[in-house]
Each structure stands twice: as structure tokens, then as C-alpha cells.
Amino acid sequence: MNENEATQLWATLGAEGKSPTELSRASQVLPSYTVGIDPWIDRLSGRYLKNLCREAAHFKLILAPYGGGKTHFLLSLGGRALSEKFAVSYVPCSEGVGLDNSLAVYKEVVKNLQLPDRRRGVRVLLEEVVRSKREEIRRLGVPEVEVAFRRWMYTIRRGDFPENAFGRVMKAALEAADSGDDSPIGEAALRWLQGDPDTLTKTELQELRLARVPAASRKQFGRDLLLSAVKFLPHAGVHGLVLLMDEVETLFQARGKALLRILAAMRVILDMPTGVPGGLPLFGVFSATPDVLEEFRRYPALEQRMAVRGATFGEGNDLATQLPLEEVQSQETFLAEIGEKLIEVGAIATGHSFDNELQKSNAQLLAHVASERSLDVDARRVFIKTWVGLLDFQRVEGEREFDFNELAGRYSGSFHSFIETESESYEP
């Protein structure tokens, strides 16, 4: 991590207690203060990214209290997935993405779709598919590359995708990407693939042999688009898609029939890959607070799919559906180790050479303070915000050893500031 990255990260952690959520940036800076979760990421990578999810869809549910490291875990997994040649899409549900609106979900997934070269979006995907396929044809020693490429595009047009029109539209979009010509028909195909079918004119629909999507068919249309896109992804030279859906608990603020629709939609997402011929290379990972398990009980079909049988993931069962982050290690040890790693980040960001032993002692005591507090939110974000502020304070005022009472007061102040900030963000 260079000085600029460290400076930006330091400012974000000091203000919010959490890292950036843009995947490219996050995957560069998260390793600098990640502790404890690497063995779990290794297990998921070995079992799913290197094996199972290259041919079939699998799902996991990350559980932790609010502010308990769920996003950090998801983005760390996303960074590993990119290095394992998977495409990754990180979708925070808190930004208005409802699971019961499958077309909106699809639109967010492809908008945030990121390839291993760190670029993202459907236009980038098209360019990469053209490049990757031509390179593959040349590598195979085919004498007439152009003829072979055109034949391949014809197979895409005729491909067996869940959405019948997907192959036809994809071929038109690929032809435009290959020629580099922003033709009207190519741009129309691109918008359709981006999840904006309503933007196509009557003429564009006729040229692509498409019809308007009726309101009653939009949910199924969105699901089929997503399944088709995932099935197509390996043509971009990746093994499949890692879909990271964060803060799912925000969806369960609905009540009554609205809540049941969300629960049913989540069950549909878990089940929909099973009917795709040849399987679907997908690893879907949701994150939520533990109280969502209570909501699952309202919909037994979903509860059964997400239940853990036998041993837990923390006990070594890689196939367990739920991953409770509280099982990674004890809270106090976890926080102390984060604090120690942040000393080095602070040195890079501020240019100040901290007394490592003195600050380790301070970090351990602050971790003890945090672990003793019983708060409505997890201690992790509050601890990080407090600790970064404390190190920055010492950089100016001089380093010293803090006692329990002073650290408890500073921690409490950060907590109340944190609560006020988070409460304001949820005001209507």
C-alpha cells in the first residue's frame, strides 16, 4: 500500500470506522488491517472458487452484528475472487435494491460487475469477451481467425440461454464492440443488456426482434437475464460470478405481505440456478445481522435452505450455509490485532514513526475496553474509529500510555458520535 492509499484509508477509518466499499480500491487496502478471517477466506476459495462454483451455484450467509465486519469480509472475499479469475459484483441492498424486484437486482449486478483487470460494467465485459475469444482462437492455431470468430458469434446467437432473446441481443452488442462503431443498434443492444429494456424505441425493438416486457413478466424477465448473463460470463475468460449482496437485513424492515414477498424472492434466488442446463458458475454470498434468522422462520421454505445441519463453519464444516463471524476468534483478541496492524498503516499515512511497543499496549487496553462494553452495535467500527483518532492525536501531541478510564471515556465518545451519525443516515 502506497502513501496516497494509506492517507485516504486513514481518513476514512478515522471518520467512519470502515473501509471504502468500491471493490477495486477496497481490495488494495483491506489486507493492510485484515485479521482473523484469512483462514475462512482460504477455505471458501479452496472449496468453492477453485472447485464447486466453477460448475454449479452455491450460496452462503455471512452473519455479524451491525458494524461487525460483514462488509469487510465480503470485500476481502471479492478481492480473492478477482485473483482467482472470477468476475465479482458487490451490491449493497441498503441503496434501495429490493430482492423482490429482480430486474432492478439484475441492473445493479451488471452495473457493478467487475472483471479481474479491475474494470467494470457491461461495455467492459463486451470488450473483454471480444479480446478473450480472439486470443483463444489464435492460441488454438486456427488459420482464419475472422471466420472462426464470426462462427462463434453465431453459436452465441443460437445459444440456449434462460432468456430467449439474450443470445440474439448479445451478438448484436458484440458486433458493435468488435467493430468499435457506436451504431444505434449496438447501443440499443447494450442498453437492453444493462437492464434498461424500456429505453429502446419501437424501431430498435423491431431491429433486434424484441417485444416490450409486460408488467406481469418483469420479475421472470429479470431472473432470466441474470441467469443468462452468469451463464455467458466464462466467454470473458473468467470462471464465473461471485455475487456479494450486503446488508440484506435492511430489506426486512418491511412487514406483513411485503415482508413475505421479500422472503419468497430470496428463496427464488437460491433456487433459480437449479433449472439451468449445464449448471451455473455462481457463488452467491449474502450478509446480514443475526436477527434475520428470526425473519426466516416466517417462511419455512427459506429457513430450511439456509439452516445449518451438523457442524458449523467455525467447527470446520465448509458446506455449512451460515458463517457467523463471531466464531472467527474472541472479540478482544480480534480488536487488539486490528489495532496492532493499524499502527503500521498510520505510520505510512502520517509519516510518523510510532513507538510500536507502547502503541501495542494501548491497542490491547482499548480492545479490552471495547470488549467489556455491551452496546447496540458491534465494537469493531467504534474501536477502529477511536483507535485511529487516538493515534492521530498522539502524532501531534506526543505519544504516551493511556489508562483504562481515559480510554473508556474516549471510546464512549466515539460510540455516541457513531450512533448519531448512523441515526441521521436513516432519517426519511
C-alpha positions as CSV (number, residue, x, y, z in Angstrom):
1,M,0.0,0.0,0.0
2,N,1.5,3.3,-1.1
3,E,1.3,6.6,0.9
4,N,-1.6,8.0,-1.0
5,E,-3.7,4.9,-0.5
6,A,-2.8,4.8,3.2
7,T,-3.7,8.5,3.6
8,Q,-7.1,8.0,2.1
9,L,-7.8,4.9,4.1
10,W,-6.6,6.6,7.3
11,A,-9.0,9.5,6.8
12,T,-12.0,7.1,6.0
13,L,-11.3,4.9,9.0
14,G,-10.9,7.9,11.3
15,A,-14.2,9.3,10.2
16,E,-16.4,6.2,9.7
17,G,-14.6,3.3,11.2
18,K,-14.9,1.3,8.0
19,S,-13.1,1.0,4.7
20,P,-14.3,2.1,1.3
21,T,-16.8,-0.2,-0.5
22,E,-15.6,0.3,-4.0
23,L,-14.2,-3.1,-4.8
24,S,-11.0,-2.1,-6.7
25,R,-9.9,0.3,-4.0
26,A,-11.0,-1.9,-1.1
27,S,-9.2,-5.0,-2.4
28,Q,-5.9,-2.9,-2.4
29,V,-6.2,-1.5,1.1
30,L,-8.1,-4.2,3.1
31,P,-5.2,-6.6,3.6
32,S,-3.3,-3.9,5.5
33,Y,-5.6,-4.3,8.5
34,T,-7.4,-7.6,7.9
35,V,-7.0,-10.1,10.8
36,G,-8.5,-13.5,11.6
37,I,-10.6,-14.1,8.5
38,D,-7.9,-15.2,6.1
39,P,-8.3,-18.9,7.1
40,W,-12.0,-18.7,6.3
41,I,-11.4,-17.0,3.0
42,D,-8.9,-19.7,2.2
43,R,-11.4,-22.4,2.9
44,L,-14.1,-20.8,0.8
45,S,-11.6,-20.2,-2.0
46,G,-10.3,-23.8,-2.0
47,R,-13.8,-25.4,-1.8
48,Y,-15.9,-23.1,-3.9
49,L,-13.8,-20.8,-6.1
50,K,-11.3,-23.4,-7.1
51,N,-13.8,-26.2,-7.4
52,L,-17.6,-26.3,-6.8
53,C,-18.7,-22.9,-8.2
54,R,-16.9,-23.3,-11.5
55,E,-19.7,-25.6,-12.5
56,A,-22.7,-25.1,-10.1
57,A,-24.3,-22.4,-8.0
58,H,-23.8,-22.3,-4.2
59,F,-24.8,-19.7,-1.6
60,K,-23.6,-18.6,1.9
61,L,-24.9,-16.2,4.5
62,I,-22.4,-14.1,6.5
63,L,-23.8,-13.2,9.9
64,A,-22.5,-10.5,12.3
65,P,-24.0,-7.6,14.4
66,Y,-24.2,-4.2,12.8
67,G,-20.7,-2.9,12.3
68,G,-19.3,-6.3,12.9
69,G,-17.2,-6.7,9.8
70,K,-19.6,-8.2,7.3
71,T,-18.7,-5.7,4.5
72,H,-15.0,-6.2,5.3
73,F,-15.4,-9.9,4.9
74,L,-17.4,-9.6,1.7
75,L,-14.9,-7.3,0.0
76,S,-12.0,-9.4,1.2
77,L,-13.7,-12.4,-0.4
78,G,-14.3,-10.3,-3.5
79,G,-10.6,-9.4,-3.8
80,R,-9.7,-13.1,-3.5
81,A,-12.3,-14.0,-6.2
82,L,-10.8,-11.5,-8.6
83,S,-7.4,-13.0,-8.1
84,E,-8.9,-16.5,-8.8
85,K,-10.2,-15.2,-12.1
86,F,-13.9,-14.7,-11.2
87,A,-16.0,-11.7,-12.1
88,V,-17.3,-10.0,-9.0
89,S,-20.4,-7.8,-8.3
90,Y,-20.8,-6.1,-4.9
91,V,-24.4,-5.0,-4.4
92,P,-25.3,-3.2,-1.1
93,C,-29.1,-3.7,-0.5
94,S,-29.2,-0.5,1.6
95,E,-29.1,1.5,-1.6
96,G,-32.7,0.6,-2.5
97,V,-32.2,-2.8,-4.1
98,G,-35.1,-5.0,-3.3
99,L,-34.8,-8.7,-3.8
100,D,-38.4,-8.8,-5.0
101,N,-37.6,-6.6,-7.9
102,S,-35.5,-9.0,-10.0
103,L,-34.9,-6.6,-12.9
104,A,-33.6,-3.9,-10.5
105,V,-31.3,-6.6,-8.9
106,Y,-30.0,-7.6,-12.4
107,K,-29.4,-3.9,-13.3
108,E,-27.3,-3.4,-10.1
109,V,-25.4,-6.6,-10.6
110,V,-24.3,-5.8,-14.2
111,K,-23.6,-2.1,-13.3
112,N,-21.2,-3.3,-10.6
113,L,-19.8,-6.2,-12.5
114,Q,-16.1,-6.2,-12.2
115,L,-13.5,-8.3,-14.1
116,P,-10.1,-9.3,-12.8
117,D,-8.5,-6.4,-14.6
118,R,-10.4,-4.1,-12.2
119,R,-12.6,-2.6,-14.9
120,R,-16.4,-2.9,-14.6
121,G,-19.7,-2.7,-16.4
122,V,-21.4,-4.3,-19.4
123,R,-19.4,-2.3,-22.0
124,V,-16.1,-3.5,-20.5
125,L,-17.5,-7.1,-20.5
126,L,-18.2,-6.9,-24.2
127,E,-14.7,-5.6,-25.0
128,E,-13.1,-8.3,-22.9
129,V,-15.2,-11.1,-24.5
130,V,-14.1,-10.0,-28.0
131,R,-10.5,-9.8,-26.9
132,S,-10.5,-13.1,-25.0
133,K,-12.3,-15.0,-27.7
134,R,-10.0,-13.7,-30.5
135,E,-6.9,-14.6,-28.4
136,E,-8.3,-18.1,-27.7
137,I,-8.8,-18.6,-31.5
138,R,-5.3,-17.5,-32.3
139,R,-3.9,-19.7,-29.5
140,L,-5.5,-22.7,-31.0
141,G,-3.8,-22.0,-34.3
142,V,-7.0,-21.5,-36.3
143,P,-5.8,-20.2,-39.7
144,E,-8.8,-17.9,-40.4
145,V,-9.4,-16.0,-37.2
146,E,-12.1,-13.8,-38.6
147,V,-14.1,-16.6,-40.0
148,A,-13.8,-18.6,-36.7
149,F,-14.8,-15.6,-34.7
150,R,-17.9,-15.0,-36.8
151,R,-18.9,-18.6,-36.4
152,W,-18.5,-18.4,-32.7
153,M,-20.8,-15.3,-32.5
154,Y,-23.4,-17.3,-34.5
155,T,-23.3,-20.0,-31.8
156,I,-23.9,-17.3,-29.2
157,R,-26.9,-16.1,-31.2
158,R,-28.3,-19.6,-31.2
159,G,-27.2,-20.4,-27.6
160,D,-29.5,-22.0,-25.0
161,F,-30.0,-19.1,-22.5
162,P,-32.8,-18.9,-20.0
163,E,-33.8,-15.6,-21.6
164,N,-34.6,-16.5,-25.2
165,A,-33.5,-13.2,-26.7
166,F,-30.3,-13.0,-24.8
167,G,-28.1,-14.6,-27.4
168,R,-29.5,-12.6,-30.3
169,V,-29.0,-9.3,-28.4
170,M,-25.6,-10.3,-27.2
171,K,-24.5,-11.0,-30.7
172,A,-25.6,-7.5,-31.9
173,A,-23.7,-5.9,-28.9
174,L,-20.6,-8.0,-29.6
175,E,-20.5,-7.0,-33.3
176,A,-20.7,-3.3,-32.3
177,A,-17.9,-3.8,-29.7
178,D,-15.8,-5.7,-32.2
179,S,-16.1,-3.0,-34.9
180,G,-15.6,-0.1,-32.4
181,D,-18.6,1.5,-34.1
182,D,-21.2,3.2,-31.9
183,S,-24.0,2.0,-34.1
184,P,-27.6,2.7,-33.0
185,I,-28.4,-1.0,-33.0
186,G,-25.3,-1.8,-30.9
187,E,-26.1,0.9,-28.4
188,A,-29.7,-0.3,-28.1
189,A,-28.4,-3.9,-27.5
190,L,-26.1,-2.5,-24.8
191,R,-28.9,-0.7,-23.0
192,W,-31.0,-3.9,-23.1
193,L,-28.1,-5.9,-21.6
194,Q,-27.7,-3.2,-19.0
195,G,-31.2,-3.9,-17.8
196,D,-32.9,-0.9,-19.4
197,P,-35.4,-2.5,-21.9
198,D,-37.8,0.4,-21.6
199,T,-35.4,2.8,-23.2
200,L,-35.5,1.0,-26.6
201,T,-37.5,2.7,-29.3
202,K,-40.1,0.9,-31.4
203,T,-37.6,0.8,-34.3
204,E,-34.8,-0.5,-32.1
205,L,-37.1,-3.2,-30.8
206,Q,-38.0,-4.3,-34.3
207,E,-34.4,-4.4,-35.5
208,L,-33.5,-6.6,-32.5
209,R,-36.7,-8.6,-32.9
210,L,-37.8,-7.8,-29.3
211,A,-41.1,-7.0,-27.7
212,R,-41.9,-4.8,-24.8
213,V,-41.7,-6.6,-21.5
214,P,-45.2,-6.7,-19.9
215,A,-45.5,-5.7,-16.3
216,A,-46.7,-9.3,-15.3
217,S,-43.5,-10.8,-16.9
218,R,-40.9,-8.4,-15.5
219,K,-39.9,-10.5,-12.5
220,Q,-39.3,-13.6,-14.6
221,F,-37.5,-11.4,-17.2
222,G,-35.1,-10.1,-14.6
223,R,-34.3,-13.5,-13.3
224,D,-33.8,-15.0,-16.7
225,L,-31.5,-12.1,-17.7
226,L,-29.3,-12.7,-14.6
227,L,-29.1,-16.4,-15.2
228,S,-28.2,-15.8,-18.9
229,A,-25.5,-13.3,-18.0
230,V,-23.9,-15.6,-15.5
231,K,-24.0,-18.5,-18.0
232,F,-22.4,-16.3,-20.6
233,L,-19.6,-14.9,-18.3
234,P,-17.0,-17.6,-18.9
235,H,-16.7,-16.3,-22.5
236,A,-14.9,-13.4,-20.9
237,G,-12.1,-15.7,-19.7
238,V,-13.4,-15.9,-16.1
239,H,-14.6,-19.0,-14.2
240,G,-18.0,-17.4,-13.2
241,L,-19.5,-14.8,-11.0
242,V,-19.1,-14.1,-7.3
243,L,-22.2,-12.1,-6.3
244,L,-21.9,-10.3,-2.9
245,M,-25.1,-8.9,-1.6
246,D,-24.5,-6.8,1.5
247,E,-26.8,-5.5,4.3
248,V,-29.7,-7.8,3.5
249,E,-31.2,-7.1,6.9
250,T,-32.3,-3.6,5.6
251,L,-34.8,-5.4,3.4
252,F,-36.6,-7.0,6.4
253,Q,-37.9,-3.7,7.8
254,A,-41.0,-4.4,5.7
255,R,-43.9,-6.1,7.4
256,G,-46.9,-8.3,6.5
257,K,-47.3,-9.2,2.9
258,A,-44.4,-7.0,1.8
259,L,-42.0,-9.0,4.1
260,L,-43.3,-12.3,2.8
261,R,-42.7,-11.2,-0.8
262,I,-39.0,-10.4,0.1
263,L,-38.6,-13.8,1.9
264,A,-40.1,-15.5,-1.1
265,A,-37.9,-13.6,-3.5
266,M,-34.8,-14.6,-1.6
267,R,-35.9,-18.3,-1.7
268,V,-36.4,-17.9,-5.5
269,I,-32.8,-16.6,-5.9
270,L,-31.5,-19.6,-4.0
271,D,-33.5,-22.0,-6.2
272,M,-33.4,-20.4,-9.7
273,P,-30.0,-21.7,-10.8
274,T,-31.1,-25.3,-10.4
275,G,-33.1,-25.4,-13.7
276,V,-30.2,-24.1,-15.9
277,P,-28.9,-26.8,-18.2
278,G,-25.2,-27.5,-17.7
279,G,-25.2,-25.7,-14.3
280,L,-24.4,-22.1,-13.4
281,P,-20.9,-20.9,-12.3
282,L,-22.1,-18.7,-9.4
283,F,-21.1,-18.2,-5.8
284,G,-23.7,-16.0,-4.1
285,V,-22.9,-14.6,-0.7
286,F,-25.4,-12.6,1.4
287,S,-24.5,-10.7,4.5
288,A,-26.9,-9.8,7.3
289,T,-27.3,-9.2,11.0
290,P,-28.2,-12.4,13.0
291,D,-31.7,-11.3,13.7
292,V,-32.7,-12.1,10.1
293,L,-32.8,-15.7,11.1
294,E,-35.9,-14.9,13.1
295,E,-37.5,-13.5,10.0
296,F,-36.6,-16.6,8.0
297,R,-38.9,-18.6,10.4
298,R,-41.8,-16.8,8.8
299,Y,-41.1,-18.6,5.6
300,P,-40.2,-22.2,6.3
301,A,-39.0,-22.9,2.7
302,L,-36.3,-20.3,3.1
303,E,-35.4,-21.3,6.6
304,Q,-34.8,-24.9,5.5
305,R,-32.5,-23.8,2.7
306,M,-30.4,-21.6,5.0
307,A,-30.3,-23.9,8.0
308,V,-27.1,-25.4,9.3
309,R,-27.1,-29.2,9.8
310,G,-24.4,-30.9,11.9
311,A,-21.2,-29.0,12.5
312,T,-20.9,-25.2,11.9
313,F,-18.5,-23.5,9.6
314,G,-16.4,-22.5,12.6
315,E,-16.2,-26.1,13.6
316,G,-14.7,-27.0,10.2
317,N,-17.8,-27.8,8.1
318,D,-17.1,-26.0,4.8
319,L,-20.5,-26.9,3.5
320,A,-22.4,-25.0,6.3
321,T,-24.6,-22.4,4.8
322,Q,-24.1,-19.8,7.6
323,L,-20.8,-18.1,8.5
324,P,-21.2,-16.4,11.9
325,L,-18.2,-14.1,12.1
326,E,-18.2,-14.2,15.9
327,E,-16.8,-17.7,15.6
328,V,-13.6,-16.4,13.9
329,Q,-11.9,-15.6,17.2
330,S,-12.6,-13.8,20.5
331,Q,-13.7,-10.2,20.3
332,E,-10.8,-8.8,22.4
333,T,-8.1,-10.7,20.5
334,F,-9.6,-9.7,17.2
335,L,-9.7,-6.0,18.0
336,A,-6.2,-6.0,19.5
337,E,-4.8,-7.5,16.4
338,I,-6.6,-4.9,14.2
339,G,-5.2,-2.2,16.4
340,E,-1.6,-3.5,16.0
341,K,-1.9,-3.6,12.2
342,L,-3.3,-0.1,12.1
343,I,-0.1,1.2,13.8
344,E,1.8,0.5,10.6
345,V,-1.0,1.9,8.4
346,G,-0.8,5.1,10.5
347,A,2.9,5.3,10.1
348,I,2.6,5.2,6.3
349,A,-0.3,7.6,6.2
350,T,1.1,10.2,8.6
351,G,4.8,9.8,8.1
352,H,5.2,9.5,11.9
353,S,7.2,6.7,13.3
354,F,5.1,5.4,16.2
355,D,6.6,3.6,19.3
356,N,5.4,0.2,18.3
357,E,5.6,-1.4,21.8
358,L,3.9,1.5,23.5
359,Q,1.1,1.6,21.0
360,K,0.6,-2.2,21.0
361,S,0.0,-1.8,24.8
362,N,-2.5,1.0,24.2
363,A,-4.3,-1.0,21.5
364,Q,-4.6,-4.1,23.7
365,L,-6.1,-2.0,26.5
366,L,-8.5,-0.3,24.2
367,A,-9.6,-3.7,22.9
368,H,-10.3,-4.7,26.5
369,V,-12.4,-1.6,27.0
370,A,-14.4,-2.3,23.8
371,S,-14.9,-6.0,24.6
372,E,-16.4,-5.1,28.0
373,R,-18.9,-2.7,26.6
374,S,-22.4,-4.1,25.9
375,L,-23.7,-1.9,23.1
376,D,-26.4,-2.0,20.5
377,V,-23.8,-2.2,17.8
378,D,-20.7,-4.3,17.5
379,A,-17.5,-2.9,18.9
380,R,-15.4,-3.2,15.7
381,R,-16.2,0.0,13.9
382,V,-16.3,2.1,17.1
383,F,-12.9,0.6,18.1
384,I,-11.3,1.4,14.7
385,K,-12.7,5.0,14.8
386,T,-11.4,5.5,18.3
387,W,-8.0,4.0,17.7
388,V,-7.3,5.9,14.5
389,G,-8.3,9.1,16.2
390,L,-6.1,8.3,19.2
391,L,-3.0,7.6,17.1
392,D,-3.6,10.7,15.1
393,F,-3.9,12.7,18.3
394,Q,-0.6,11.3,19.6
395,R,1.1,12.2,16.4
396,V,0.5,15.9,17.2
397,E,0.5,15.9,21.0
398,G,3.1,13.2,21.7
399,E,2.9,9.6,22.4
400,R,2.0,8.3,25.9
401,E,0.5,5.4,27.7
402,F,-3.3,5.7,28.4
403,D,-5.1,4.3,31.4
404,F,-8.4,2.3,31.4
405,N,-10.6,5.2,32.4
406,E,-9.4,7.7,29.8
407,L,-9.7,5.1,27.1
408,A,-13.2,4.2,28.3
409,G,-14.2,7.8,28.0
410,R,-12.7,8.3,24.6
411,Y,-14.4,5.0,23.4
412,S,-17.7,6.1,24.8
413,G,-17.4,9.5,23.0
414,S,-16.7,7.7,19.7
415,F,-19.7,5.4,20.3
416,H,-22.2,8.3,20.8
417,S,-20.8,10.1,17.8
418,F,-21.1,6.9,15.8
419,I,-24.8,6.4,16.9
420,E,-25.7,10.0,16.0
421,T,-24.2,9.7,12.5
422,E,-25.8,6.4,11.8
423,S,-29.2,7.5,13.1
424,E,-29.1,10.6,10.8
425,S,-28.3,8.4,7.8
426,Y,-31.6,6.5,8.3
427,E,-33.9,9.6,8.6
428,P,-36.6,9.7,5.9
